């Protein structure tokens, strides 16, 4: 997530400073990165920077809200699930994930976004069905 967010922002000439050291301390690297992103987008000129995105003209702020927050929610589940932590998503988070997936259309399954959907068990709860749509087995 750090690499893709940095690539997006630096690709729009936004100075993100030195790359954080993921190998030494991933937690500190994430905190440092999150602080830098927050500082950068707190500047209205940065958040309102226009560019041509995958779906047409947009802004840096809109892309962060529409894709990167969505991406962090999905990966929060991935990470929690992989380490055996509580991976429960709230109804509001599932709403946001569903809405985002709807807005991406077939681009949802582009390389680097999501794997093709998988079949959810017939008795699956909402979270399992939403994650199955994103190629995950919950």
FIVEX-968079 format. One record per atom (N, C-alpha, C, O): x, y, z; residue in one letter. Coordinates in steps of 0.001 Angstrom, whole numbers, padded with zeros to 6 digits, always signed. Example, Ala and Ser with C-alpha at 12.3 -4.5 7.8 and 13.67 -1.06 7.14 Angstrom:
2
+013190-005690+007800A;+012300-004500+007800A;+013200-003300+007800A;+014236-003319+008465A;+012850-002250+007080S;+013670-001060+007140S;+012900+000030+007870S;+013409+001138+008039S;
***
This chain:
138
+000818-001176+000000X;+000000+000000+000000X;+000874+001255+000000X;+000559+002238-000671X;+001964+001215+000751X;+002854+002376+000785X;+003393+002656-000615X;+003376+003795-001081X;+003865+001615-001273X;+004456+001803-002603X;+003456+002348-003606X;+003785+003263-004360X;+002237+001809-003634X;+001272+002279-004626X;+000805+003697-004313X;+000605+004493-005231X;+000629+004022-003047X;+000228+005383-002702X;+001343+006376-003031X;+001084+007455-003566X;+002583+006005-002709X;+003714+006893-003033X;+003839+007086-004540X;+004066+008197-005019X;+003689+005995-005278X;+003789+006084-006733X;+002722+007019-007301X;+003002+007839-008176X;+001503+006887-006795X;+000418+007758-007248X;+000735+009216-006954X;+000625+010067-007836X;+001129+009506-005720X;+001355+010895-005314X;+002601+011503-005956X;+002553+012630-006451X;+003711+010770-005953X;+004921+011318-006576X;+004746+011445-008091X;+005381+012291-008721X;+003892+010611-008670X;+003586+010717-010094X;+002827+011986-010439X;+002691+012335-011612X;+002330+012681-009415X;+001652+013955-009596X;+002495+015085-009012X;+001983+016139-008634X;+003804+014833-008950X;+004782+015820-008471X;+004546+016266-007029X;+004809+017416-006679X;+004055+015357-006202X;+003858+015645-004785X;+005035+015053-004032X;+005278+013848-004094X;+005766+015901-003322X;+006962+015468-002604X;+006558+014635-001394X;+005914+015135-000472X;+006937+013376-001404X;+006634+012479-000289X;+007868+012209+000567X;+007836+011360+001459X;+008936+012919+000301X;+010145+012730+001088X;+010794+011386+000810X;+010459+010687-000147X;+011731+011054+001676X;+012460+009792+001543X;+011530+008606+001771X;+010625+008660+002603X;+011768+007543+001024X;+010957+006335+001164X;+011177+005719+002541X;+012319+005573+002976X;+010093+005354+003233X;+010263+004738+004559X;+010897+003358+004458X;+010763+002668+003447X;+011591+002967+005524X;+012293+001679+005569X;+011347+000580+006029X;+011135+000383+007225X;+010785-000130+005064X;+009842-001210+005370X;+010525-002414+006003X;+009932-003090+006844X;+011745-002684+005614X;+012440-003887+006097X;+012774-003813+007578X;+012673-004808+008297X;+013167-002645+008023X;+013608-002488+009405X;+012455-002457+010396X;+012504-003127+011428X;+011413-001681+010089X;+010288-001526+011018X;+009032-001166+010214X;+008744+000014+010011X;+008279-002184+009755X;+007096-001911+008926X;+006063-001013+009605X;+005415-000204+008941X;+005905-001149+010916X;+004933-000318+011631X;+005342+001146+011591X;+004522+002018+011302X;+006597+001411+011880X;+007101+002789+011833X;+007032+003328+010402X;+006719+004500+010190X;+007324+002476+009434X;+007263+002905+008031X;+005842+003332+007667X;+005643+004360+007020X;+004849+002529+008091X;+003454+002886+007799X;+003072+004198+008477X;+002454+005065+007860X;+003437+004339+009729X;+003097+005572+010455X;+003731+006788+009798X;+003089+007828+009653X;+004990+006657+009402X;+005679+007756+008727X;+004993+008080+007401X;+004767+009247+007079X;+004669+007057+006647X;+003999+007257+005365X;+002633+007922+005565X;+002305+008884+004869X;+001844+007418+006503X;+000509+007978+006747X;+000601+009449+007148X;-000217+010266+006725X;+001593+009777+007958X;+001794+011181+008372X;+002105+012046+007157X;+001567+013145+007020X;+002969+011555+006278X;+003337+012330+005086X;+002156+012515+004139X;+001974+013592+003571X;+001351+011462+003970X;+000164+011577+003108X;-000791+012595+003708X;-001308+013456+002996X;-001031+012505+005006X;-001938+013442+005679X;-001456+014875+005518X;-002246+015771+005218X;-000164+015092+005716X;+000397+016435+005548X;+000221+016926+004113X;-000158+018075+003886X;+000499+016052+003148X;+000408+016456+001733X;-001016+016832+001360X;-001241+017877+000749X;-001971+016001+001716X;-003336+016264+001262X;-004072+017273+002138X;-005190+017678+001819X;-003446+017678+003240X;-004028+018756+004045X;-003918+020088+003311X;-004619+021045+003639X;-003054+020141+002339X;-002914+021322+001487X;-003990+021251+000406X;-003954+020366-000449X;-004938+022171+000441X;-006036+022161-000539X;-005535+022170-001974X;-006177+021603-002858X;-004398+022806-002216X;-003857+022838-003581X;-003463+021438-004042X;-003606+021106-005219X;-002970+020619-003117X;-002610+019235-003453X;-003872+018416-003685X;-003999+017740-004706X;-004803+018475-002742X;-006031+017680-002846X;-006822+018029-004102X;-007479+017161-004677X;-006771+019270-004529X;-007548+019688-005704X;-006764+019595-007011X;-007259+020010-008059X;-005555+019059-006960X;-004758+018894-008183X;-005510+017995-009162X;-005865+016862-008837X;-005745+018515-010353X;-006490+017767-011369X;-005549+016938-012235X;-004391+017299-012448X;-006068+015830-012723X;-005335+014985-013662X;-006341+014095-014376X;-007490+013985-013947X;-005917+013461-015462X;-006771+012513-016177X;-006556+011134-015593X;-005488+010543-015754X;-007573+010620-014912X;-007507+009309-014292X;-008064+008232-015208X;-008444+008501-016347X;-008105+007022-014699X;-008598+005876-015465X;-010036+006083-015936X;-010417+005617-017010X;-010834+006786-015124X;-012247+007004-015452X;-012507+008418-015957X;-013661+008840-016035X;-011454+009157-016301X;-011615+010520-016805X;-011030+011546-015846X;-010332+011188-014897X;-011316+012825-016092X;-010762+013896-015254X;-011188+013741-013790X;-012343+013435-013493X;-010235+013956-012892X;-010500+013833-011455X;-009467+014647-010694X;-008689+015386-011299X;-009453+014519-009392X;-008470+015202-008554X;-007741+014192-007675X;-008193+013062-007490X;-006620+014618-007146X;-005860+013767-006229X;-006722+013400-005024X;-006760+012236-004625X;-007411+014375-004445X;-008247+014109-003278X;-009352+013111-003568X;-009615+012218-002763X;-010004+013258-004721X;-011092+012336-005086X;-010561+010923-005273X;-011209+009959-004864X;-009401+010788-005880X;-008827+009458-006090X;-008443+008812-004764X;-008667+007618-004563X;-007870+009591-003869X;-007530+009037-002557X;-008789+008554-001847X;-008794+007483-001240X;-009844+009338-001923X;-011087+008945-001252X;-011761+007765-001950X;-012206+006829-001286X;-011839+007799-003262X;-012593+006781-003988X;-011851+005463-004134X;-012472+004401-004093X;-010532+005508-004303X;-009804+004249-004489X;-008936+003873-003292X;-009049+002762-002775X;-008081+004771-002850X;-007084+004376-001864X;-007677+004083-000482X;-007160+003217+000223X;-008729+004767-000079X;-009380+004410+001184X;-010053+003050+001027X;-009982+002209+001923X;-010704+002840-000107X;-011304+001544-000417X;-010239+000446-000346X;-010454-000606+000256X;-009108+000705-000962X;-008001-000242-000996X;-007509-000578+000417X;-007204-001733+000714X;-007435+000433+001279X;-006975+000181+002643X;-007987-000665+003424X;-007595-001507+004231X;-009273-000449+003192X;-010277-001281+003869X;-010144-002743+003467X;-010165-003637+004312X;-010007-002970+002170X;-009888-004347+001682X;-008611-004986+002226X;-008631-006129+002683X;-007515-004254+002177X;-006252-004818+002660X;-006220-004951+004175X;-005478-005780+004701X;-007013-004146+004894X;-007110-004346+006338X;-007642-005744+006614X;-007159-006433+007512X;-008644-006164+005835X;-009173-007515+005993X;-008089-008540+005632X;-007890-009517+006353X;-007389-008311+004509X;-006342-009245+004075X;-005304-009453+005174X;-004945-010583+005505X;-004831-008337+005733X;-003769-008418+006737X;-004281-009085+008012X;-003638-009987+008548X;-005431-008639+008491X;-005986-009240+009717X;-006224-010732+009521X;-005894-011539+010391X;-006789-011091+008394X;-007059-012500+008106X;-005765-013315+008066X;-005725-014446+008552X;-004717-012743+007490X;-003466-013494+007331X;-002746-013740+008650X;-001973-014691+008764X;-002993-012886+009654X;-002307-013063+010937X;-003235-013596+012025X;-002846-013686+013189X;-004457-013947+011642X;-005392-014516+012600X;-006026-013499+013534X;-006554-013867+014583X;-005979-012218+013163X;-006603-011175+013985X;-008075-011023+013588X;-008531-011632+012619X;-008795-010226+014328X;-010203-009979+014029X;-010304-009283+012672X;-009839-008155+012512X;-010901-009947+011716X;-011005-009421+010358X;-012426-008968+010029X;-012773-008819+008857X;-013239-008750+011044X;-014637-008361+010827X;-014712-006939+010285X;-014114-006013+010834X;-015453-006791+009208X;-015704-005477+008624X;-017086-005005+009073X;-018019-005802+009164X;-017212-003720+009350X;-018499-003167+009777X;-019433-003052+008572X;-018996-003137+007424X;-020716-002857+008848X;-021671-002654+007752X;-021290-001432+006913X;-021404-001458+005687X;-020837-000363+007573X;-020433+000844+006842X;-019234+000549+005934X;-019179+001030+004802X;-018277-000241+006430X;-017117-000597+005606X;-017544-001476+004437X;-017069-001295+003316X;-018430-002420+004692X;-018913-003276+003604X;-019698-002458+002580X;-019603-002714+001379X;-020471-001482+003044X;-021179-000585+002121X;-020185+000145+001222X;-020375+000233+000009X;-019126+000663+001835X;-018115+001423+001074X;-017399+000513+000079X;-017157+000910-001061X;-017061-000699+000501X;-016382-001642-000387X;-017289-002007-001552X;-016846-002017-002701X;-018548-002307-001273X;-019510-002640-002335X;-019687-001480-003312X;-019649-001670-004528X;-019879-000284-002772X;-020080+000905-003615X;-018852+001149-004494X;-018980+001457-005679X;-017669+001009-003909X;-016443+001192-004685X;-016325+000154-005781X;-015998+000485-006921X;-016588-001098-005447X;-016513-002173-006441X;-017498-001907-007578X;-017171-002110-008748X;-018709-001452-007232X;-019696-001110-008264X;-019169-000016-009191X;-019351-000084-010406X;-018519+000985-008613X;-018063+002131-009409X;-016901+001770-010341X;-016695+002441-011352X;-016148+000730-010017X;-015000+000353-010847X;-015413-000446-012074X;-014655-000516-013041X;-016585-001042-012060X;-017026-001864-013187X;-016028-002981-013440X;-015505-003579-012500X;-015766-003259-014706X;-014818-004335-015051X;-013384-003998-014667X;-012541-004891-014582X;-013094-002705-014431X;-011751-002308-014004X;-011410-002906-012634X;-010242-002964-012249X;-012435-003349-011906X;-012211-004002-010616X;-011267-005192-010772X;-010509-005516-009858X;-011319-005835-011926X;-010530-007053-012136X;-009280-006816-012980X;-008690-007761-013505X;-008877-005548-013109X;-007617-005245-013792X;-006456-005787-012963X;-006565-005955-011749X;-005356-006052-013636X;-004158-006505-012940X;-003792-005508-011842X;-003707-004307-012097X;-003580-005993-010641X;-003185-005144-009538X;-004342-004608-008717X;-004115-003941-007708X;-005593-004883-009124X;-006732-004421-008325X;-007292-005627-007564X;-006959-005816-006394X;-008124-006434-008195X;-008677-007624-007541X;-008590-008826-008475X;-008590-008694-009699X;-008518-009978-007866X;-008607-011228-008631X;-010054-011413-009057X;-010949-010802-008473X;-010301-012238-010055X;-011690-012514-010434X;-012471-013032-009224X;-011921-013696-008345X;-013751-012713-009205X;-014602-013144-008109X;-014634-014654-007976X;-014402-015383-008940X;-014921-015110-006774X;-015070-016536-006501X;-016483-016773-005975X;-017154-015844-005524X;-016918-018008-006038X;-018254-018370-005570X;-018269-018389-004043X;-017435-019039-003412X;-019215-017677-003465X;-019386-017708-002010X;-020306-018869-001655X;-021212-019193-002423X;-020091-019494-000516X;-021003-020568-000100X;-022443-020048-000041X;-022680-018867+000216X;-023379-020933-000277X;-024796-020548-000309X;-025247-019884+000993X;-026086-018982+000973X;-024697-020324+002117X;-025101-019780+003412X;-024158-018674+003914X;-024150-018356+005103X;-023367-018096+003008X;-022375-017093+003389X;-023035-015827+003930X;-024109-015428+003481X;-022369-015206+004903X;-022848-013919+005399X;-022444-012816+004418X;-021752-013069+003432X;-022877-011613+004701X;-022623-010501+003772X;-021128-010282+003556X;-020693-010083+002422X;-020349-010316+004613X;-018909-010081+004471X;-018289-011103+003529X;-017512-010741+002646X;-018623-012365+003708X;-018066-013409+002841X;-018484-013196+001388X;-017688-013435+000480X;-019722-012751+001153X;-020189-012510-000217X;-019456-011323-000849X;-019067-011382-002015X;-019268-010248-000080X;-018563-009074-000597X;-017119-009446-000919X;-016604-009085-001977X;-016475-010156-000020X;-015074-010534-000243X;-014933-011519-001397X;-013949-011475-002135X;-015904-012400-001556X;-015875-013350-002693X;-015906-012580-004001X;-015233-012956-004960X;-016669-011524-004046X;-016724-010677-005247X;-015347-010119-005610X;-015056-009851-006775X;-014502-009949-004576X;-013174-009399-004773X;-012104-010471-004918X;-010909-010178-004879X;-012542-011712-005087X;-011611-012822-005287X;-011048-013399-004020X;-010038-014102-004055X;-011692-013112-002874X;-011188-013586-001591X;-012130-014634-001013X;-013348-014561-001177X;-011540-015603-000337X;-012332-016632+000346X;-012322-016340+001825X;-011290-016452+002488X;-013486-015963+002341X;-013574-015602+003758X;-014075-016795+004558X;-014222-016703+005777X;
***
